[in-house]
Amino acid sequence: MDEEKLEEIISKYDIESGKLLGILEDIQRVEGYLPKDSLIYVSKRLNVPLSRLYSLATFYSFFNLQPVGKHIITVCMGTACHVKGAPHILETIEGLLGISPGETTPDGKFMLTTSDRQFTVNTARCFGACSMAPVIRVDGKIYGYNTPKKVAEILKEYGWRGSK
Amino acid sequence: MKIRRFEDLENVRKAGIKKLLPDKPRVAVGLATCGIAAGGQDVYEALEAALKKKGVNAFLTKTGCFGICSEEPLVNIVMPGKPLVILHKVQKEEVDLIVEKVAKGELPEEKVLCKIEEWDHLTLDKPLYYGRGYKNIPLWNEISYFKPQKKVVLRNAGIINPEDIEEYIAVGGYSAAYKALTEMSPDEIVEEVKKSGLRGRGGAGFPTGLKWEFTKKEDSNIKYVICNADEGDPGAYMNRNEMESDPHMIIEGMLIGAYAIGATEGYIYVRAEYPLAIERLKLAIKQAKEYGLLGKHIFGTGFSFDIRIVAGAGAFVCGEETALIASIEGKPGRPRPRPPFPAQKGLWGKPTNINNVETWCNIAPIIKKGGEWFSRIGVEKNTGTKVFSLVGKVKRTGLVEVPLGTPIREIVYTAGGGSATGKKVKAVQTGGPSGGCIPENLFDLPVDYDHLASAGSIMGSGGMVVMDEDTCMVDTARYFLGFTLDESCGKCVPCREGTKRMYDILEKITKGQGTEEDLLTLEELAETVKATSLCGLGQTAPNPVISTIRYFKDEYTKHIKDKVCPARVCRALIDYFIVPDKCRGCTICMKSCPVDAIDGGPGLIHIIDQTKCIACGTCMDVCPFDAVIKLSGEKIETPDKPIPIKKGR
């Protein structure tokens, strides 16, 4: 992220409460992840040790340190989704996109990207749309009442062309 | 305009009433996250286009969620002088028909769910009157979903536009704050809240008035109030809906609380998974500032107060007060030992009062109608209502607000309509990862803080997940321990190591490798983690294990002794078979199997090689003839190799 944009984000926070998390969230909202260069800039600019920013980025599950694919698919793993088959939905998506199940990224978070960088799959604790479990979210849009068949249809909307 | 005097508030109220009861049809689409996901946004846009195209003079607007989420998208229609009518499961293809009817002053009868003739917003002197009529349409509370309900927190949700402060003021919004700031002393307010008996709605149930008093007593020129909107329990979404459907009630509650306590700054800590809630709260704060309801010299008094939003970043432990405070200060959210309590040393070391979203939602009606009125709702020591998110294997899902003390049975069966699948309801899980599973035979238990605790669960923030015979209780315990294991902040040993060890044992049992000794170790660990963890996360993490062992020990025994998962969930204990009589030899399952475990061919009966099968269930999903079955501890007769299907079948 360029300096001008980073300055613009930093300038929005005039008090200490909520400042660091807010800045990191804003950067990620634009970039999809937290680029190392941006973290170094924020660290120097605010005189906050880089290690502290790293500890925030790894403590909070919202942040990720790796670039993401064009489309982000988030599978909700909340209780209602779990009892209605969320693990199977996740597995189906992994299977369709050719991502090996059970893998995690080096920082220990679950965040997997297809080799053509079109899709990133991750999971969420619960996005509070439990009435229509199991739920997935693609690029901010929520889809409810999923079945293995339905997720294949949803992936097609985002340019997935089928496996095998 | 700035509201200073009572007349100013009245003028805005009158302007708002014209929007709620316009002299032309009012059409409002339910657009909370749940409504949007169900297709509400598409319906809204289609309505906009159709009204324009057909030249119909109507007032199109949006509202929050009326609570019956499984019937969404919901659309409200108010014809001048007639009852408000709620349409359900509205699809965008049906919009043309709806608009045609509205143009003629008629209703699309087949889409009607119920009607509202008058509505008590609680903060108005008398209920808002729409009109009588439509004899054949049931009243809202004649629908079984709403029968046991009483709307106090959700008094405006699904009726007013959450993005318009004038509509909130129209139904008496900010009149309680006016009363508090201009007619009451801080002591009187605290007294009123104490009298109401309101207990914290975040889960622990600490008396709110007492909590306020602790912070109020502290001598400090800077004090803070915080709204805990880090709704982290999976399966619970009341707070999301309260913020999205009626954000001003939270601001008004905080304003009253801040005045009583002597705080000048407030924060709403919202989890990042709720972007729409954040957007609507930001807009509501902006509007409140424009109207002078936040900022300097509110209502022309000497009191000044401001609120800011802090977005959390996905850490369950931040629901704990001291972790939440650390998070706002820009640190990882790790709890610290108490005392000192936040009331003495909170945010930036200053006295701080933290309440859950729903606690704040109750404040305005308590001030408006009195603590005495509130204390008459519910049962002794458990006054008022509680909103539950009724989800899982239940027919009607959504938010159910009932007086405390309502039996579980009424919530699950009367409101929820019982099982969604036709299978028997087995249990209900309350309180999220800190709670427990209550078996069906205890469903006469009144839902309140004390009865739930005695049954080994907790009230928690209000999640209620219904489970049926297809839900494995050992898997459920493993699921929750997996959750707390991941979310443990790692600071104290019992929680960090204990949850991991408990998870490992549960995983071993679900894999059919558990021993009876494991079960004893599990129980011992559970007691230790509960007794010795630093904060609420660890202290309550064993609850799902303890409660499932208490009520469903036979399921554990079956996994351990017989290597059987009665609900057929635990993958290592289930086998898939193709029923020879049902297979039509279409080859779809064979082609879909990710590990090539299926042998067959066109016209042949397919068989699964159990040594290769990973029990993923893909064959069952794709079979067009329901020929694949799932068993645990049982077998069916299948041919040794694929053989031709008998002709004439």
Interface residues (C-beta under 8 A of the other chain):
Chain A: I15 E16 S17 G18 K19 L20 L21 G22 L24 E25 S55 L56 F59 Y60 S61 F62 F63 M77 G78 T79 A80 C81 H82 V83 K84 H88 E91 T92 G95 A124 R125 C126 F127 G128 A129 C130 S131 M132 A133 V135 G140 K141 I142 Y143 G144 T147 P148 K149 K164
Chain B: T33 C34 I36 A37 A38 C69 S70 E72 E231 G232 D233 P234 G235 A236 Y237 R240 N241 Y267 A272 E273 Y274 P275 R308 I309 V310 A311 G312 A313 G314 A315 F316 S327 I328 E329 G330 K331 P332 G333 L347 W348 S389 V391 G392 K393 T397 G398 Q429 G432 G463 V465 M467 T471 T476 Y479 F480 F483 E487 C489 K591 P594 C616 G617 T618 D621 V622
